């Protein structure tokens, strides 16, 4: 592990009192109230870990305490890793962002756009232009997620179990199934949270000539010392694997859950989880398990322009391209989004190639910086990187769905309140 030095918050222009306030907030409002089993918060600034704390339980049933090396399902925090991996191939001249996707997936060449009907009898029209590689990276492809529960198209996804992380099919079968379902809209016309990043994972395998999971291991995880990050949790680490719970909120994403305990319901028991064995479906959109320390190594490489301690993932110009807003017309997510669910909903937020990007901090109505980029996972994990303030924050817990609480907004507000010496 390419570790970062721990230091006092004050040595990096931050306040210990502010971090104490955050931990008290997490304990009283979330853990003691039965909304979270436990939490982990890691904050890095100006080259130092200025806050690292765990509270509560990783597993309520077994009374297993949350620890600094607990392993979490990071779900959609997989997406930035997959996107960076793809851009490594882009840097090698092996693929271009304006190429049509059907160059690599010929069976998608005649994909139509939904007009009416239900599976398998859809009425479609031709798209206004072909789906491009950039559409996959920025979620303007016309693809969707079955859990959106918004249209006849996502109903077909659910029926065919397209893109479900819980080990349905393979990457190849997902590509074949998607060829049978129309697009929600013509590529580039809207933003919709979708299986697009799973398709990126498929393309990484096809273009690199090696399995997607091996590419990640050899090109990102092993070089950065991310030894606890994988698509499954091996037996010798299973004791560190946190339980996952459901908040079962009204109007949120719905997940199968049993054994209700207070405000939380056990959703995935770490002793019997499907994540304990290698999956058939390698999900670049949501399949990874990881630790806060591992994810910090990845984030530090990005904050440092794509390189960490001599290990370069991508160049700073490529990273700048990834963290620019790529939504057509310079619009923000609320203007373009058709999603009923995503990991970002704020005004003033755009989308780059794998991350949300803050365009206008004032419009978000929470503290932040222009150019800050971020994303989160369905089980309420999240991270953000603020290059202007040399700041990384990583939050871990395991509660589905991430829309059940306002914790991300609260953490941003409270972490930024801890800055006593701003770079801006």
Secondary structure, 3 states (H helix, E strand, C coil): CCCCEECCHHHHCECHHHHHHHHHHHHHHHHCCCCCCEEEEEEEECCEEEEEEEEEEEECCCCEECCCCCEEECHHHHHHHHHHHHHHHHHCCCCCCCCEHHHCCHHHCCCEEEEEEECCEEEEEECCCCCEHHHHHHCCCCCCCHHHCCCHHHHHHHHHCCCCCCCCCCHHHHHHHHCCCCECCCCCCCECCCCHHHHHHHHHHHHHCCCHHHHHHHHHHHHHCCCCCECCCCHHHHHHECCEEECCCCCCCCCCCEEEECCEEEEECCCCCHHHCCCCCCCCCCCCEECHHHHHHHHHHHHCCCEECCEECCCHHHHHHHCCCCCHHHCCHHHHECCCCCCCCCCCEEECCCCEEECCHHHHCCCCCCCCEEEECCCCCEEEEECCCCEEEEEECCEECHHHCCHHHHHHHHHHHCECCCCC
